[in-house]
Amino acid sequence: MRRTVTLLLLWLILLSGCHKEAPYRSAEGLIFGTLYRITYQADEDLSDQINEALQEVNHVANPFDSTSMLYAVNNNLSMTVDSTFYAIYSVARRVYEQSGGAYDVTIAPLVNAWGFGFEEGYSLTQVQVDSLLELVGMDKVSCTPAELTKETPSMELDFASVAKGYASDLVGARLRRAGVTNYLVEIGGEIAYSGRNPRGAAWRIGISKPDLDSLGLSQELQEVIDLPGERGGVATSGNYRNFKVTPEGRLYGHTISALSGYPAETDILSATVLAPTCAEADALATAFMASGYEGSEAMRKQLSSDVSYLLFVSSGDSLAFTPISSPSFPQSH
């Protein structure tokens, strides 16, 4: 009898050990010139898989890396692309069409000319803007999973508005491949998430108040929300962190209108988008910024029902604003 009890206790101990939950782990570092922070639940350290995913996107979409695929395409060294490049391009192309051309990743020459890319930037004349606009338009490029073609060799692509979101998705996909169901991947503010946080609750994030703060020192939150569903992506775009000031004291932000060729002077100070993927949310947030509130309302009708958004719409010349959200956007805590 004693032996039977001992075996039963041993079996119960083994069972309890089998059901022990895996710990939550964290990883952080620098990629694409910005910080990434990742929290995930796993029995083992998955840093290798995370780094592999990050470097895959970096090799494809970093325009400053002379060994990247995007650098080769922009400099006409090679038009050969791969499935990752094509996937990023495809998200951008879809949002380009949804936005009526307000969002356009071929805007790189104008981004550079206004000082948000490789160059310092300068005051452009209308003639210069019109000349650069000749190099802009996703209808002038085409892409397959193997090759990209450009109507004009001088055309360049800028994936900055979608690459971080895609990278967050790709890290999430690699974590799921390793059996992870609970994670939050954040790269420069663009988030892919799944499952629950370490407390067993929905992942909770804060949305910053749109204060002019080029150094990112302000941490004042306007909204705090629980991320809905089992999996998704969220991204925020705003000109209040990345802007320039002219010698005359005039401010202009980094969102450039592909339609006018000038920095987008819209009534949207900040756009936060929830979507099935972070890449889609990333591109749509920029599209909302470039389109303004009226344009965003028109664009909204083309979006699927699983996309929701929160816009901080300017109330006038100051930074006073009105939060406007779609019906399905989570309520703030």
Contacts in CASP RR format, 6 or more apart in sequence:
PFRMAT RR
TARGET T0000
AUTHOR 0000-0000-0000
METHOD contacts of the structure
MODEL  1
MRRTVTLLLLWLILLSGCHKEAPYRSAEGLIFGTLYRITYQADEDLSDQI
NEALQEVNHVANPFDSTSMLYAVNNNLSMTVDSTFYAIYSVARRVYEQSG
GAYDVTIAPLVNAWGFGFEEGYSLTQVQVDSLLELVGMDKVSCTPAELTK
ETPSMELDFASVAKGYASDLVGARLRRAGVTNYLVEIGGEIAYSGRNPRG
AAWRIGISKPDLDSLGLSQELQEVIDLPGERGGVATSGNYRNFKVTPEGR
LYGHTISALSGYPAETDILSATVLAPTCAEADALATAFMASGYEGSEAMR
KQLSSDVSYLLFVSSGDSLAFTPISSPSFPQSH
21 41 0 8 1.000
22 41 0 8 1.000
22 42 0 8 1.000
22 43 0 8 1.000
23 41 0 8 1.000
23 42 0 8 1.000
23 43 0 8 1.000
24 39 0 8 1.000
24 40 0 8 1.000
24 41 0 8 1.000
24 182 0 8 1.000
24 198 0 8 1.000
25 39 0 8 1.000
25 40 0 8 1.000
25 41 0 8 1.000
25 42 0 8 1.000
25 45 0 8 1.000
25 46 0 8 1.000
26 37 0 8 1.000
26 38 0 8 1.000
26 39 0 8 1.000
26 40 0 8 1.000
27 36 0 8 1.000
27 37 0 8 1.000
27 38 0 8 1.000
27 40 0 8 1.000
27 46 0 8 1.000
27 47 0 8 1.000
27 50 0 8 1.000
28 35 0 8 1.000
28 36 0 8 1.000
28 37 0 8 1.000
28 38 0 8 1.000
29 35 0 8 1.000
29 36 0 8 1.000
29 37 0 8 1.000
30 36 0 8 1.000
31 54 0 8 1.000
31 58 0 8 1.000
31 167 0 8 1.000
31 187 0 8 1.000
32 58 0 8 1.000
32 62 0 8 1.000
32 163 0 8 1.000
32 164 0 8 1.000
32 167 0 8 1.000
32 187 0 8 1.000
32 188 0 8 1.000
34 164 0 8 1.000
34 187 0 8 1.000
34 188 0 8 1.000
34 189 0 8 1.000
35 187 0 8 1.000
35 188 0 8 1.000
36 54 0 8 1.000
36 185 0 8 1.000
36 186 0 8 1.000
36 187 0 8 1.000
36 188 0 8 1.000
37 186 0 8 1.000
38 50 0 8 1.000
38 171 0 8 1.000
38 183 0 8 1.000
38 184 0 8 1.000
38 185 0 8 1.000
38 186 0 8 1.000
39 183 0 8 1.000
39 184 0 8 1.000
39 197 0 8 1.000
39 198 0 8 1.000
40 46 0 8 1.000
40 175 0 8 1.000
40 180 0 8 1.000
40 182 0 8 1.000
40 183 0 8 1.000
40 184 0 8 1.000
40 185 0 8 1.000
41 180 0 8 1.000
41 181 0 8 1.000
41 182 0 8 1.000
41 183 0 8 1.000
41 198 0 8 1.000
42 175 0 8 1.000
42 178 0 8 1.000
42 179 0 8 1.000
42 180 0 8 1.000
46 174 0 8 1.000
46 175 0 8 1.000
46 178 0 8 1.000
46 180 0 8 1.000
49 174 0 8 1.000
49 175 0 8 1.000
49 177 0 8 1.000
49 178 0 8 1.000
50 171 0 8 1.000
50 174 0 8 1.000
50 175 0 8 1.000
52 174 0 8 1.000
53 167 0 8 1.000
53 170 0 8 1.000
53 171 0 8 1.000
53 172 0 8 1.000
53 173 0 8 1.000
53 174 0 8 1.000
54 167 0 8 1.000
54 171 0 8 1.000
56 84 0 8 1.000
56 170 0 8 1.000
57 84 0 8 1.000
57 88 0 8 1.000
57 163 0 8 1.000
57 166 0 8 1.000
57 167 0 8 1.000
57 170 0 8 1.000
58 65 0 8 1.000
58 68 0 8 1.000
58 167 0 8 1.000
59 65 0 8 1.000
59 67 0 8 1.000
59 68 0 8 1.000
59 69 0 8 1.000
60 68 0 8 1.000
60 69 0 8 1.000
60 70 0 8 1.000
60 81 0 8 1.000
60 82 0 8 1.000
60 84 0 8 1.000
60 85 0 8 1.000
60 88 0 8 1.000
61 68 0 8 1.000
61 69 0 8 1.000
61 70 0 8 1.000
61 85 0 8 1.000
61 88 0 8 1.000
61 159 0 8 1.000
61 163 0 8 1.000
61 166 0 8 1.000
62 68 0 8 1.000
62 70 0 8 1.000
62 71 0 8 1.000
62 163 0 8 1.000
63 70 0 8 1.000
63 71 0 8 1.000
63 74 0 8 1.000
63 108 0 8 1.000
63 118 0 8 1.000
63 156 0 8 1.000
63 157 0 8 1.000
63 158 0 8 1.000
63 159 0 8 1.000
63 160 0 8 1.000
64 71 0 8 1.000
64 118 0 8 1.000
65 71 0 8 1.000
69 78 0 8 1.000
69 80 0 8 1.000
69 81 0 8 1.000
69 82 0 8 1.000
69 85 0 8 1.000
70 85 0 8 1.000
70 157 0 8 1.000
70 159 0 8 1.000
71 77 0 8 1.000
72 78 0 8 1.000
72 79 0 8 1.000
72 80 0 8 1.000
73 79 0 8 1.000
73 81 0 8 1.000
73 148 0 8 1.000
73 150 0 8 1.000
73 157 0 8 1.000
74 108 0 8 1.000
74 156 0 8 1.000
74 157 0 8 1.000
76 153 0 8 1.000
79 147 0 8 1.000
79 148 0 8 1.000
79 149 0 8 1.000
79 150 0 8 1.000
80 146 0 8 1.000
80 147 0 8 1.000
81 89 0 8 1.000
81 143 0 8 1.000
81 144 0 8 1.000
81 145 0 8 1.000
81 146 0 8 1.000
81 147 0 8 1.000
81 148 0 8 1.000
82 145 0 8 1.000
82 146 0 8 1.000
83 145 0 8 1.000
84 166 0 8 1.000
84 170 0 8 1.000
85 143 0 8 1.000
85 148 0 8 1.000
86 143 0 8 1.000
86 144 0 8 1.000
86 145 0 8 1.000
87 166 0 8 1.000
87 279 0 8 1.000
88 159 0 8 1.000
88 162 0 8 1.000
88 163 0 8 1.000
88 166 0 8 1.000
88 279 0 8 1.000
89 105 0 8 1.000
89 143 0 8 1.000
89 148 0 8 1.000
89 157 0 8 1.000
90 143 0 8 1.000
91 162 0 8 1.000
91 166 0 8 1.000
91 277 0 8 1.000
91 279 0 8 1.000
91 280 0 8 1.000
91 283 0 8 1.000
92 103 0 8 1.000
92 105 0 8 1.000
92 138 0 8 1.000
92 159 0 8 1.000
92 161 0 8 1.000
92 162 0 8 1.000
92 283 0 8 1.000
93 138 0 8 1.000
93 143 0 8 1.000
94 280 0 8 1.000
95 103 0 8 1.000
95 162 0 8 1.000
95 280 0 8 1.000
95 283 0 8 1.000
95 284 0 8 1.000
95 287 0 8 1.000
96 103 0 8 1.000
96 104 0 8 1.000
96 105 0 8 1.000
96 138 0 8 1.000
98 284 0 8 1.000
98 287 0 8 1.000
98 299 0 8 1.000
98 302 0 8 1.000
98 303 0 8 1.000
99 287 0 8 1.000
99 290 0 8 1.000
99 291 0 8 1.000
99 299 0 8 1.000
100 299 0 8 1.000
101 137 0 8 1.000
101 138 0 8 1.000
101 258 0 8 1.000
101 259 0 8 1.000
102 257 0 8 1.000
102 258 0 8 1.000
102 259 0 8 1.000
102 287 0 8 1.000
102 290 0 8 1.000
102 291 0 8 1.000
102 295 0 8 1.000
102 299 0 8 1.000
103 161 0 8 1.000
103 258 0 8 1.000
103 283 0 8 1.000
103 284 0 8 1.000
103 286 0 8 1.000
103 287 0 8 1.000
103 290 0 8 1.000
103 291 0 8 1.000
104 136 0 8 1.000
104 137 0 8 1.000
104 138 0 8 1.000
104 258 0 8 1.000
105 138 0 8 1.000
105 157 0 8 1.000
105 158 0 8 1.000
105 159 0 8 1.000
105 161 0 8 1.000
105 162 0 8 1.000
106 135 0 8 1.000
106 136 0 8 1.000
106 137 0 8 1.000
106 138 0 8 1.000
106 140 0 8 1.000
106 141 0 8 1.000
106 155 0 8 1.000
106 156 0 8 1.000
106 157 0 8 1.000
106 158 0 8 1.000
106 258 0 8 1.000
107 136 0 8 1.000
107 158 0 8 1.000
107 256 0 8 1.000
107 258 0 8 1.000
107 261 0 8 1.000
108 117 0 8 1.000
108 156 0 8 1.000
108 157 0 8 1.000
108 158 0 8 1.000
109 132 0 8 1.000
109 135 0 8 1.000
109 136 0 8 1.000
109 154 0 8 1.000
109 155 0 8 1.000
109 156 0 8 1.000
110 129 0 8 1.000
110 132 0 8 1.000
110 133 0 8 1.000
110 136 0 8 1.000
110 256 0 8 1.000
110 258 0 8 1.000
110 261 0 8 1.000
111 117 0 8 1.000
111 158 0 8 1.000
111 160 0 8 1.000
111 254 0 8 1.000
111 256 0 8 1.000
112 118 0 8 1.000
112 119 0 8 1.000
112 121 0 8 1.000
112 156 0 8 1.000
113 119 0 8 1.000
113 121 0 8 1.000
113 122 0 8 1.000
113 124 0 8 1.000
113 128 0 8 1.000
113 132 0 8 1.000
114 121 0 8 1.000
114 124 0 8 1.000
114 244 0 8 1.000
114 252 0 8 1.000
114 254 0 8 1.000
114 256 0 8 1.000
114 263 0 8 1.000
115 121 0 8 1.000
115 122 0 8 1.000
115 244 0 8 1.000
116 242 0 8 1.000
116 244 0 8 1.000
116 253 0 8 1.000
116 254 0 8 1.000
116 256 0 8 1.000
117 158 0 8 1.000
123 246 0 8 1.000
124 132 0 8 1.000
124 262 0 8 1.000
129 260 0 8 1.000
129 261 0 8 1.000
129 262 0 8 1.000
132 261 0 8 1.000
133 261 0 8 1.000
134 152 0 8 1.000
135 152 0 8 1.000
135 154 0 8 1.000
135 155 0 8 1.000
135 156 0 8 1.000
136 155 0 8 1.000
136 258 0 8 1.000
136 261 0 8 1.000
137 155 0 8 1.000
137 258 0 8 1.000
140 150 0 8 1.000
140 151 0 8 1.000
140 152 0 8 1.000
140 155 0 8 1.000
141 148 0 8 1.000
141 149 0 8 1.000
141 150 0 8 1.000
141 151 0 8 1.000
141 155 0 8 1.000
141 157 0 8 1.000
142 148 0 8 1.000
142 149 0 8 1.000
143 149 0 8 1.000
161 237 0 8 1.000
161 282 0 8 1.000
161 283 0 8 1.000
161 286 0 8 1.000
162 279 0 8 1.000
162 282 0 8 1.000
162 283 0 8 1.000
162 286 0 8 1.000
164 187 0 8 1.000
164 188 0 8 1.000
164 189 0 8 1.000
164 190 0 8 1.000
164 282 0 8 1.000
165 187 0 8 1.000
165 190 0 8 1.000
165 192 0 8 1.000
165 233 0 8 1.000
165 235 0 8 1.000
165 277 0 8 1.000
165 278 0 8 1.000
165 279 0 8 1.000
165 281 0 8 1.000
165 282 0 8 1.000
166 278 0 8 1.000
166 279 0 8 1.000
166 282 0 8 1.000
167 187 0 8 1.000
168 185 0 8 1.000
168 186 0 8 1.000
168 187 0 8 1.000
168 190 0 8 1.000
168 191 0 8 1.000
168 192 0 8 1.000
168 233 0 8 1.000
168 278 0 8 1.000
168 279 0 8 1.000
169 192 0 8 1.000
169 233 0 8 1.000
169 277 0 8 1.000
169 278 0 8 1.000
169 279 0 8 1.000
171 185 0 8 1.000
171 187 0 8 1.000
171 192 0 8 1.000
172 180 0 8 1.000
172 183 0 8 1.000
172 185 0 8 1.000
172 192 0 8 1.000
172 194 0 8 1.000
175 183 0 8 1.000
175 185 0 8 1.000
175 194 0 8 1.000
176 194 0 8 1.000
180 194 0 8 1.000
181 194 0 8 1.000
181 195 0 8 1.000
182 194 0 8 1.000
182 195 0 8 1.000
182 196 0 8 1.000
182 197 0 8 1.000
183 192 0 8 1.000
183 193 0 8 1.000
183 194 0 8 1.000
183 195 0 8 1.000
184 191 0 8 1.000
184 192 0 8 1.000
184 193 0 8 1.000
184 194 0 8 1.000
184 197 0 8 1.000
184 203 0 8 1.000
185 191 0 8 1.000
185 192 0 8 1.000
185 193 0 8 1.000
185 278 0 8 1.000
189 235 0 8 1.000
189 236 0 8 1.000
190 233 0 8 1.000
190 234 0 8 1.000
190 235 0 8 1.000
190 278 0 8 1.000
190 281 0 8 1.000
190 282 0 8 1.000
191 205 0 8 1.000
191 227 0 8 1.000
191 233 0 8 1.000
191 234 0 8 1.000
191 235 0 8 1.000
191 278 0 8 1.000
192 232 0 8 1.000
192 233 0 8 1.000
192 277 0 8 1.000
192 278 0 8 1.000
193 203 0 8 1.000
193 227 0 8 1.000
193 231 0 8 1.000
193 232 0 8 1.000
193 233 0 8 1.000
193 234 0 8 1.000
194 230 0 8 1.000
194 231 0 8 1.000
194 232 0 8 1.000
195 202 0 8 1.000
195 203 0 8 1.000
195 230 0 8 1.000
195 231 0 8 1.000
196 202 0 8 1.000
196 203 0 8 1.000
197 203 0 8 1.000
197 204 0 8 1.000
201 226 0 8 1.000
202 226 0 8 1.000
202 227 0 8 1.000
202 228 0 8 1.000
202 229 0 8 1.000
203 226 0 8 1.000
203 227 0 8 1.000
204 224 0 8 1.000
204 225 0 8 1.000
204 226 0 8 1.000
204 227 0 8 1.000
204 333 0 8 1.000
205 224 0 8 1.000
205 225 0 8 1.000
205 227 0 8 1.000
205 234 0 8 1.000
206 221 0 8 1.000
206 223 0 8 1.000
206 224 0 8 1.000
206 225 0 8 1.000
207 221 0 8 1.000
207 222 0 8 1.000
207 223 0 8 1.000
207 224 0 8 1.000
207 225 0 8 1.000
207 236 0 8 1.000
207 270 0 8 1.000
207 272 0 8 1.000
207 310 0 8 1.000
208 218 0 8 1.000
208 219 0 8 1.000
208 220 0 8 1.000
208 221 0 8 1.000
208 222 0 8 1.000
208 236 0 8 1.000
208 270 0 8 1.000
209 218 0 8 1.000
209 220 0 8 1.000
209 221 0 8 1.000
209 222 0 8 1.000
210 222 0 8 1.000
210 238 0 8 1.000
210 240 0 8 1.000
210 269 0 8 1.000
210 270 0 8 1.000
210 312 0 8 1.000
210 319 0 8 1.000
210 321 0 8 1.000
211 218 0 8 1.000
211 220 0 8 1.000
211 240 0 8 1.000
211 319 0 8 1.000
212 240 0 8 1.000
212 243 0 8 1.000
212 251 0 8 1.000
212 319 0 8 1.000
213 240 0 8 1.000
213 241 0 8 1.000
214 241 0 8 1.000
214 242 0 8 1.000
214 243 0 8 1.000
216 241 0 8 1.000
222 312 0 8 1.000
222 323 0 8 1.000
223 272 0 8 1.000
223 310 0 8 1.000
223 323 0 8 1.000
223 332 0 8 1.000
224 332 0 8 1.000
224 333 0 8 1.000
225 329 0 8 1.000
225 330 0 8 1.000
225 331 0 8 1.000
225 332 0 8 1.000
225 333 0 8 1.000
226 330 0 8 1.000
226 333 0 8 1.000
227 233 0 8 1.000
227 234 0 8 1.000
227 274 0 8 1.000
227 330 0 8 1.000
228 274 0 8 1.000
228 330 0 8 1.000
231 276 0 8 1.000
232 274 0 8 1.000
232 275 0 8 1.000
232 276 0 8 1.000
232 277 0 8 1.000
232 278 0 8 1.000
233 274 0 8 1.000
233 275 0 8 1.000
233 276 0 8 1.000
233 277 0 8 1.000
233 278 0 8 1.000
233 280 0 8 1.000
233 281 0 8 1.000
234 272 0 8 1.000
234 273 0 8 1.000
234 274 0 8 1.000
234 275 0 8 1.000
234 278 0 8 1.000
234 281 0 8 1.000
235 272 0 8 1.000
235 273 0 8 1.000
235 278 0 8 1.000
235 281 0 8 1.000
235 282 0 8 1.000
235 284 0 8 1.000
235 285 0 8 1.000
236 270 0 8 1.000
236 271 0 8 1.000
236 272 0 8 1.000
236 273 0 8 1.000
236 285 0 8 1.000
237 255 0 8 1.000
237 270 0 8 1.000
237 271 0 8 1.000
237 282 0 8 1.000
237 285 0 8 1.000
237 286 0 8 1.000
237 288 0 8 1.000
237 289 0 8 1.000
238 255 0 8 1.000
238 268 0 8 1.000
238 269 0 8 1.000
238 270 0 8 1.000
238 271 0 8 1.000
238 285 0 8 1.000
238 289 0 8 1.000
239 253 0 8 1.000
239 254 0 8 1.000
239 255 0 8 1.000
239 264 0 8 1.000
239 269 0 8 1.000
239 289 0 8 1.000
240 269 0 8 1.000
240 270 0 8 1.000
240 319 0 8 1.000
242 253 0 8 1.000
242 254 0 8 1.000
243 251 0 8 1.000
243 252 0 8 1.000
243 253 0 8 1.000
243 254 0 8 1.000
244 251 0 8 1.000
244 252 0 8 1.000
244 253 0 8 1.000
245 251 0 8 1.000
246 252 0 8 1.000
252 263 0 8 1.000
252 265 0 8 1.000
253 263 0 8 1.000
253 264 0 8 1.000
254 263 0 8 1.000
255 263 0 8 1.000
255 264 0 8 1.000
255 266 0 8 1.000
255 286 0 8 1.000
255 289 0 8 1.000
255 290 0 8 1.000
256 262 0 8 1.000
256 263 0 8 1.000
256 264 0 8 1.000
256 290 0 8 1.000
257 263 0 8 1.000
257 264 0 8 1.000
257 290 0 8 1.000
258 290 0 8 1.000
264 289 0 8 1.000
264 290 0 8 1.000
264 292 0 8 1.000
266 289 0 8 1.000
266 290 0 8 1.000
266 291 0 8 1.000
266 292 0 8 1.000
266 293 0 8 1.000
267 292 0 8 1.000
267 293 0 8 1.000
267 313 0 8 1.000
267 314 0 8 1.000
267 316 0 8 1.000
268 288 0 8 1.000
268 289 0 8 1.000
268 291 0 8 1.000
268 292 0 8 1.000
268 293 0 8 1.000
268 296 0 8 1.000
268 311 0 8 1.000
268 312 0 8 1.000
268 313 0 8 1.000
268 314 0 8 1.000
269 312 0 8 1.000
269 313 0 8 1.000
269 314 0 8 1.000
269 319 0 8 1.000
269 321 0 8 1.000
270 289 0 8 1.000
270 311 0 8 1.000
270 312 0 8 1.000
270 321 0 8 1.000
271 284 0 8 1.000
271 285 0 8 1.000
271 286 0 8 1.000
271 288 0 8 1.000
271 289 0 8 1.000
271 296 0 8 1.000
271 309 0 8 1.000
271 310 0 8 1.000
271 311 0 8 1.000
271 312 0 8 1.000
272 285 0 8 1.000
272 309 0 8 1.000
272 310 0 8 1.000
272 311 0 8 1.000
273 280 0 8 1.000
273 281 0 8 1.000
273 282 0 8 1.000
273 284 0 8 1.000
273 285 0 8 1.000
273 288 0 8 1.000
273 307 0 8 1.000
273 308 0 8 1.000
273 309 0 8 1.000
274 281 0 8 1.000
274 307 0 8 1.000
274 308 0 8 1.000
274 309 0 8 1.000
274 329 0 8 1.000
274 330 0 8 1.000
275 281 0 8 1.000
275 284 0 8 1.000
275 306 0 8 1.000
275 307 0 8 1.000
276 304 0 8 1.000
276 306 0 8 1.000
276 307 0 8 1.000
280 307 0 8 1.000
281 307 0 8 1.000
284 303 0 8 1.000
284 307 0 8 1.000
284 309 0 8 1.000
285 309 0 8 1.000
287 296 0 8 1.000
287 299 0 8 1.000
288 296 0 8 1.000
288 299 0 8 1.000
288 309 0 8 1.000
288 311 0 8 1.000
291 298 0 8 1.000
291 299 0 8 1.000
293 311 0 8 1.000
293 313 0 8 1.000
293 324 0 8 1.000
296 309 0 8 1.000
296 311 0 8 1.000
300 309 0 8 1.000
300 326 0 8 1.000
305 328 0 8 1.000
307 326 0 8 1.000
308 325 0 8 1.000
308 326 0 8 1.000
308 327 0 8 1.000
308 328 0 8 1.000
308 329 0 8 1.000
308 330 0 8 1.000
309 325 0 8 1.000
309 326 0 8 1.000
309 329 0 8 1.000
310 323 0 8 1.000
310 324 0 8 1.000
310 325 0 8 1.000
310 326 0 8 1.000
310 329 0 8 1.000
311 323 0 8 1.000
311 324 0 8 1.000
311 325 0 8 1.000
312 321 0 8 1.000
312 322 0 8 1.000
312 323 0 8 1.000
312 324 0 8 1.000
313 321 0 8 1.000
313 322 0 8 1.000
313 323 0 8 1.000
313 324 0 8 1.000
314 320 0 8 1.000
314 321 0 8 1.000
315 321 0 8 1.000
315 322 0 8 1.000
END
